[in-house]
């Protein structure tokens, strides 16, 4: 099964938290990665890593690459994309 990749622009409101995102991600068996370019270098974090999410310092307007691989990869990508697009 090939991984799914999707570019997403981050649009979060003040009420959304990393803890909430972490809870969503934990429901899926798929491996879910987030990649973000910072000053010409790409950083890759497993979305199930709370510390990794904190270190990415996501902000509105950031363009990220979501990558998911596993049996429920399509549902995971769709829900995470929806979370970032509120």
Secondary structure, 3 states (H helix, E strand, C coil): CCCEEEEEECCCCCCCCHHHHHHHHHCCCCEEEEEEEECCEEEEEECCCHHHHHHHCCCCCCEEEEEEECCCHHHHHHHHHHHHCC
